[in-house]
Amino acid sequence: MSYETVIGLEIHAELNTKTKIFCSCSTHFGAKPNENTCPICMGLPGTLPVLNEEVVHLAVKAGTALNCKINKLNKMDRKNYFYPDLPKAYQISQFDTPICGNGLVYIETPDGQREVRLNRIHIEEDAGKLVHMEYEPYSLIDYNRVGVPLIEIVSEPDMRSPKEAVTFLRNLKAILEYSGISDCRMEQGSLRCDANISIRKAGQEEYNTKVEIKNINSFRELQKALEKEEKRQKQLYDYGEEFRIVQETRRWDAGKGKTVTMRSKEDANDYRYFPDPDIIPIVIKDSIIEDVKKEMPELPKQRTERFMSSYELTEKEVDILVSDKFLSDYFEDLVKLGVDKKSACNWILTDMLKLVKEKEIEYEEIPIKKEDMASLLKMVADKKISVTAAKSVFEEMFNTGNHPEAIVKEKGLGQISDTGAIDEIVVAVLQANPQSVADYKSGKTQAVGYLVGQVMKQSKGKANPQMARDTLEKKIKEMV
């Protein structure tokens, strides 16, 4: 039987503010547990929340970047639930009047560009972090994250495969990064998502029972989790056991490679929402919306168009560079520092991304300063070191953070461009490889490539390759 997969995402993005949503505590990541807390974010009796104006500003900015309608009259609501991650036993969020609605994000699919609709964007406070201790009868909790401002972006169920969901999340992440709304550091939890997935027969219009997968914080794990859940549901339908698909919340167990039941989920959660009596209604004036539109920076679509017209790169190269703001900024900074645009692109997309993948780090964690990378590529362009030597230096830079000049000096990797020194190596290579010389003389011109390789080997990669080739061809012609 042919099935269609239906996916919607709920994305939580922490906003780029210095202080929390209702108090002046720092939002800095990495502080000691419970260091960034105060009576307000801890919900102690007698405290009153004061809304951070920058939160509203960034939410309006997100709505503008994501093609939403901005709702001018808003309120904050209390979402009541009893769980230790919020000490006051309710979350301040938005229920029936979200700050933004009816947005659009465009994704590329094998069938061309499609729209993914956004149902809403609302603002709320984040909850604390529970640390469940293995083999211990208790859990630890860090309240630093309590009160950190979030936007929750809820898509419509418009995605039809795990790959489309990942593409959508990548595009959304890029838009939030480029517009300065969130740093989107998934490894730090500042961008995470819940996924809703269901299966239906091809051609069926109504939706079947959906399952929610909670708290996924990487593209790789999102795709794996959705693929496994998609497979699980299809198998149940194949065996006529669709009744076993219940509306529930599951989590992704990366170690076991499967989704695991967390709790059942009824059609409606009884959160007992009601307007927060301590926070006055939020009125967004037209002038605020207009100011946000004027300050909008270059977004991924505009940067793609500019890169295509300015840097003579292929569409695929531009897509990879622009997919991440840090990566495209790194490329442009290298060009501004005098590096050839094609060379900068090639080194980033091959050598740099190869090591990023091997070491499983984020782009923002690349340890090579752009000034040092520019110095290395200029040394190659000026023929001070060979490309082979440069690759060795690059890897050393990536591992140690040392300057390229220091590495070249320490390892003696400077390129030999001295005519006398290259002549001496070439003569030795020709004497040791008479068959290759004979092959070249008989018209097998590819033999010179082997001889150049032998020169590079004897010089430990230091010889200027073009000088080596020219000298080889000259010496062979002079041989009787």
Helices and strands as residue ranges (DSSP letters): E 3-14, H 53-65, E 69-70, E 73-74, E 77-80, E 90-93, E 100-109, E 112-125, E 129-132, E 139-142, G 143-145, E 149-155, H 162-178, G 186-188, E 191-201, E 211-216, H 219-238, G 242-244, E 248-253, E 258-264, E 274-275, E 282-283, H 286-295, H 300-310, H 315-322, H 325-336, H 341-347, I 348-352, H 353-359, G 363-365, H 370-381, H 387-400, H 404-411, H 419-432, H 434-441, H 447-458, H 465-478
